Amino acid sequence: MQYVHVRFEFPPSFRHPMHAFLDEGEGWRSELLTWRRLPDGTLVTLFRVTAPREPYLDRLRSVDSIGRVETAPGEDGFYLKAHESLGGSLEAFLDAFTETEFLAVPPAVYRSGGRLSLGVVGPTDQLREALAAVPDPIDVEIRRLGPYAGGRRLAGVGLTDRQREAVRVAERVGYYDVPRTGTVADVADELGCSSSTAGAHLRKAEAALVRAFLAE
């Protein structure tokens, strides 16, 4: 079973309005945790959003394709469940993966600059066909390709959402490979923060994980 980590970059004309909204603040991002496509074509999504809640919701209400919306508080942001009618560039992008056996490995992370990072597992022989079906204006970069190795989650580890994301990103970009193929700067670029901030997130997360492991 192969794991592929892909980064897409959407040009302004292909960006969802809420993806474009992330350009308005430093470090703003949204993480797509799970989603479902209903028989009537409606896309139901659950996001963890790191951005000011009220300005985000104000902009969301102006998007014609958005229907019912629910929110819940979260650390460093909030959770958002939304119903959206598919169409245009969003549907064209999703259709590239509809006829494949790929399964997404959440979260799919949206960042400023039109960037979307997505991990999937599936057969490598379908990868070329799926990526070729992505609409031409969208830039595609394969960041990692190799066997999938899901790990266990240590119980009781008190990581913040931001620290968890930093560790996930570090693993994806090769920071924990031997020999190391990714850097703290790569992690910072994915997180949309400075290298010093990314390094602090990683050190705090690693310290908590080591303590939890030794305590088992």
Contacts in CASP RR format, 6 or more apart in sequence:
PFRMAT RR
TARGET T0000
AUTHOR 0000-0000-0000
METHOD contacts of the structure
MODEL  1
MQYVHVRFEFPPSFRHPMHAFLDEGEGWRSELLTWRRLPDGTLVTLFRVT
APREPYLDRLRSVDSIGRVETAPGEDGFYLKAHESLGGSLEAFLDAFTET
EFLAVPPAVYRSGGRLSLGVVGPTDQLREALAAVPDPIDVEIRRLGPYAG
GRRLAGVGLTDRQREAVRVAERVGYYDVPRTGTVADVADELGCSSSTAGA
HLRKAEAALVRAFLAE
1 121 0 8 1.000
1 122 0 8 1.000
1 147 0 8 1.000
1 148 0 8 1.000
2 121 0 8 1.000
2 122 0 8 1.000
2 123 0 8 1.000
2 124 0 8 1.000
2 145 0 8 1.000
2 146 0 8 1.000
2 147 0 8 1.000
2 148 0 8 1.000
3 105 0 8 1.000
3 119 0 8 1.000
3 120 0 8 1.000
3 121 0 8 1.000
3 144 0 8 1.000
3 145 0 8 1.000
3 146 0 8 1.000
3 147 0 8 1.000
3 148 0 8 1.000
3 149 0 8 1.000
4 102 0 8 1.000
4 119 0 8 1.000
4 120 0 8 1.000
4 121 0 8 1.000
4 122 0 8 1.000
4 124 0 8 1.000
4 127 0 8 1.000
4 142 0 8 1.000
4 144 0 8 1.000
4 145 0 8 1.000
4 146 0 8 1.000
5 117 0 8 1.000
5 118 0 8 1.000
5 119 0 8 1.000
5 142 0 8 1.000
5 143 0 8 1.000
5 144 0 8 1.000
5 145 0 8 1.000
5 172 0 8 1.000
6 117 0 8 1.000
6 118 0 8 1.000
6 119 0 8 1.000
6 120 0 8 1.000
6 131 0 8 1.000
6 140 0 8 1.000
6 141 0 8 1.000
6 142 0 8 1.000
6 143 0 8 1.000
7 115 0 8 1.000
7 116 0 8 1.000
7 117 0 8 1.000
7 118 0 8 1.000
7 140 0 8 1.000
7 141 0 8 1.000
7 143 0 8 1.000
8 93 0 8 1.000
8 115 0 8 1.000
8 116 0 8 1.000
8 117 0 8 1.000
8 118 0 8 1.000
8 134 0 8 1.000
8 138 0 8 1.000
8 139 0 8 1.000
8 140 0 8 1.000
8 141 0 8 1.000
9 113 0 8 1.000
9 114 0 8 1.000
9 115 0 8 1.000
9 116 0 8 1.000
9 138 0 8 1.000
9 139 0 8 1.000
9 141 0 8 1.000
10 16 0 8 1.000
10 19 0 8 1.000
10 89 0 8 1.000
10 114 0 8 1.000
10 115 0 8 1.000
10 116 0 8 1.000
10 137 0 8 1.000
10 138 0 8 1.000
11 114 0 8 1.000
11 137 0 8 1.000
11 138 0 8 1.000
11 139 0 8 1.000
12 20 0 8 1.000
13 89 0 8 1.000
13 137 0 8 1.000
14 89 0 8 1.000
14 93 0 8 1.000
14 135 0 8 1.000
14 137 0 8 1.000
14 138 0 8 1.000
15 89 0 8 1.000
15 114 0 8 1.000
16 89 0 8 1.000
16 90 0 8 1.000
17 59 0 8 1.000
17 62 0 8 1.000
17 63 0 8 1.000
18 30 0 8 1.000
18 56 0 8 1.000
18 59 0 8 1.000
18 60 0 8 1.000
18 63 0 8 1.000
18 110 0 8 1.000
19 30 0 8 1.000
19 110 0 8 1.000
19 114 0 8 1.000
19 116 0 8 1.000
20 114 0 8 1.000
21 28 0 8 1.000
21 51 0 8 1.000
21 56 0 8 1.000
21 59 0 8 1.000
22 28 0 8 1.000
22 29 0 8 1.000
22 30 0 8 1.000
22 51 0 8 1.000
22 110 0 8 1.000
22 111 0 8 1.000
22 112 0 8 1.000
22 113 0 8 1.000
22 114 0 8 1.000
23 112 0 8 1.000
23 113 0 8 1.000
23 114 0 8 1.000
24 55 0 8 1.000
25 51 0 8 1.000
25 112 0 8 1.000
26 192 0 8 1.000
26 193 0 8 1.000
27 50 0 8 1.000
27 111 0 8 1.000
27 112 0 8 1.000
27 191 0 8 1.000
27 192 0 8 1.000
27 193 0 8 1.000
28 50 0 8 1.000
28 51 0 8 1.000
28 111 0 8 1.000
28 112 0 8 1.000
29 49 0 8 1.000
29 50 0 8 1.000
29 51 0 8 1.000
29 109 0 8 1.000
29 110 0 8 1.000
29 111 0 8 1.000
29 112 0 8 1.000
29 191 0 8 1.000
29 192 0 8 1.000
30 47 0 8 1.000
30 48 0 8 1.000
30 49 0 8 1.000
30 50 0 8 1.000
30 51 0 8 1.000
30 80 0 8 1.000
30 109 0 8 1.000
30 110 0 8 1.000
31 47 0 8 1.000
31 48 0 8 1.000
31 49 0 8 1.000
31 50 0 8 1.000
31 106 0 8 1.000
31 107 0 8 1.000
31 108 0 8 1.000
31 109 0 8 1.000
31 110 0 8 1.000
31 165 0 8 1.000
32 45 0 8 1.000
32 46 0 8 1.000
32 47 0 8 1.000
32 106 0 8 1.000
32 107 0 8 1.000
32 108 0 8 1.000
32 109 0 8 1.000
32 110 0 8 1.000
33 46 0 8 1.000
33 47 0 8 1.000
33 48 0 8 1.000
33 106 0 8 1.000
33 107 0 8 1.000
34 45 0 8 1.000
34 46 0 8 1.000
34 106 0 8 1.000
35 43 0 8 1.000
35 44 0 8 1.000
35 45 0 8 1.000
35 46 0 8 1.000
36 43 0 8 1.000
36 44 0 8 1.000
37 43 0 8 1.000
37 44 0 8 1.000
37 86 0 8 1.000
37 94 0 8 1.000
38 44 0 8 1.000
41 85 0 8 1.000
41 86 0 8 1.000
42 83 0 8 1.000
42 84 0 8 1.000
42 85 0 8 1.000
42 86 0 8 1.000
43 83 0 8 1.000
43 84 0 8 1.000
43 85 0 8 1.000
43 86 0 8 1.000
43 90 0 8 1.000
43 94 0 8 1.000
44 81 0 8 1.000
44 82 0 8 1.000
44 83 0 8 1.000
44 84 0 8 1.000
45 80 0 8 1.000
45 81 0 8 1.000
45 82 0 8 1.000
45 84 0 8 1.000
46 79 0 8 1.000
46 80 0 8 1.000
46 81 0 8 1.000
47 79 0 8 1.000
47 80 0 8 1.000
47 81 0 8 1.000
47 82 0 8 1.000
48 74 0 8 1.000
48 77 0 8 1.000
48 78 0 8 1.000
48 79 0 8 1.000
48 80 0 8 1.000
48 107 0 8 1.000
48 161 0 8 1.000
49 56 0 8 1.000
49 77 0 8 1.000
49 78 0 8 1.000
49 79 0 8 1.000
49 80 0 8 1.000
50 76 0 8 1.000
50 77 0 8 1.000
50 161 0 8 1.000
50 162 0 8 1.000
51 77 0 8 1.000
53 71 0 8 1.000
53 77 0 8 1.000
53 78 0 8 1.000
56 80 0 8 1.000
57 69 0 8 1.000
57 71 0 8 1.000
60 66 0 8 1.000
60 69 0 8 1.000
60 80 0 8 1.000
60 82 0 8 1.000
61 69 0 8 1.000
65 84 0 8 1.000
65 85 0 8 1.000
65 86 0 8 1.000
65 87 0 8 1.000
66 82 0 8 1.000
66 83 0 8 1.000
66 84 0 8 1.000
67 82 0 8 1.000
67 83 0 8 1.000
67 84 0 8 1.000
67 85 0 8 1.000
68 82 0 8 1.000
68 83 0 8 1.000
69 80 0 8 1.000
69 81 0 8 1.000
69 82 0 8 1.000
69 83 0 8 1.000
70 80 0 8 1.000
70 81 0 8 1.000
70 82 0 8 1.000
71 78 0 8 1.000
71 79 0 8 1.000
71 80 0 8 1.000
71 81 0 8 1.000
72 78 0 8 1.000
72 79 0 8 1.000
73 79 0 8 1.000
74 161 0 8 1.000
75 160 0 8 1.000
75 161 0 8 1.000
76 160 0 8 1.000
76 161 0 8 1.000
76 162 0 8 1.000
84 90 0 8 1.000
86 94 0 8 1.000
89 135 0 8 1.000
92 135 0 8 1.000
93 134 0 8 1.000
93 135 0 8 1.000
93 138 0 8 1.000
95 133 0 8 1.000
96 130 0 8 1.000
96 131 0 8 1.000
96 133 0 8 1.000
96 134 0 8 1.000
96 135 0 8 1.000
97 120 0 8 1.000
97 130 0 8 1.000
97 133 0 8 1.000
100 122 0 8 1.000
100 126 0 8 1.000
100 129 0 8 1.000
100 130 0 8 1.000
101 122 0 8 1.000
101 123 0 8 1.000
101 126 0 8 1.000
102 120 0 8 1.000
102 121 0 8 1.000
102 122 0 8 1.000
102 126 0 8 1.000
102 130 0 8 1.000
103 120 0 8 1.000
103 121 0 8 1.000
103 122 0 8 1.000
104 118 0 8 1.000
104 119 0 8 1.000
104 120 0 8 1.000
105 119 0 8 1.000
105 120 0 8 1.000
105 121 0 8 1.000
105 148 0 8 1.000
107 165 0 8 1.000
107 168 0 8 1.000
108 116 0 8 1.000
108 117 0 8 1.000
108 118 0 8 1.000
108 119 0 8 1.000
109 116 0 8 1.000
109 117 0 8 1.000
109 118 0 8 1.000
109 165 0 8 1.000
109 190 0 8 1.000
110 116 0 8 1.000
111 117 0 8 1.000
111 190 0 8 1.000
111 192 0 8 1.000
112 192 0 8 1.000
117 143 0 8 1.000
117 169 0 8 1.000
117 172 0 8 1.000
117 190 0 8 1.000
119 172 0 8 1.000
121 148 0 8 1.000
124 145 0 8 1.000
131 140 0 8 1.000
131 142 0 8 1.000
134 140 0 8 1.000
143 172 0 8 1.000
143 173 0 8 1.000
144 172 0 8 1.000
144 173 0 8 1.000
144 174 0 8 1.000
154 209 0 8 1.000
154 212 0 8 1.000
154 213 0 8 1.000
154 216 0 8 1.000
155 212 0 8 1.000
156 212 0 8 1.000
157 208 0 8 1.000
157 209 0 8 1.000
157 212 0 8 1.000
158 208 0 8 1.000
159 167 0 8 1.000
159 205 0 8 1.000
159 208 0 8 1.000
159 209 0 8 1.000
162 191 0 8 1.000
162 201 0 8 1.000
163 201 0 8 1.000
163 202 0 8 1.000
163 204 0 8 1.000
163 205 0 8 1.000
163 208 0 8 1.000
164 205 0 8 1.000
165 191 0 8 1.000
166 187 0 8 1.000
166 191 0 8 1.000
166 198 0 8 1.000
166 199 0 8 1.000
166 201 0 8 1.000
166 202 0 8 1.000
166 205 0 8 1.000
167 202 0 8 1.000
167 205 0 8 1.000
167 206 0 8 1.000
167 209 0 8 1.000
169 187 0 8 1.000
169 190 0 8 1.000
169 191 0 8 1.000
170 176 0 8 1.000
170 187 0 8 1.000
170 202 0 8 1.000
172 190 0 8 1.000
173 181 0 8 1.000
173 182 0 8 1.000
173 183 0 8 1.000
173 186 0 8 1.000
173 187 0 8 1.000
173 190 0 8 1.000
174 180 0 8 1.000
174 181 0 8 1.000
174 182 0 8 1.000
174 186 0 8 1.000
175 181 0 8 1.000
175 182 0 8 1.000
175 183 0 8 1.000
175 184 0 8 1.000
175 186 0 8 1.000
175 187 0 8 1.000
175 202 0 8 1.000
184 195 0 8 1.000
184 198 0 8 1.000
184 199 0 8 1.000
184 202 0 8 1.000
185 195 0 8 1.000
185 198 0 8 1.000
187 198 0 8 1.000
187 199 0 8 1.000
187 202 0 8 1.000
188 194 0 8 1.000
188 195 0 8 1.000
188 197 0 8 1.000
188 198 0 8 1.000
188 199 0 8 1.000
191 197 0 8 1.000
191 198 0 8 1.000
191 201 0 8 1.000
END
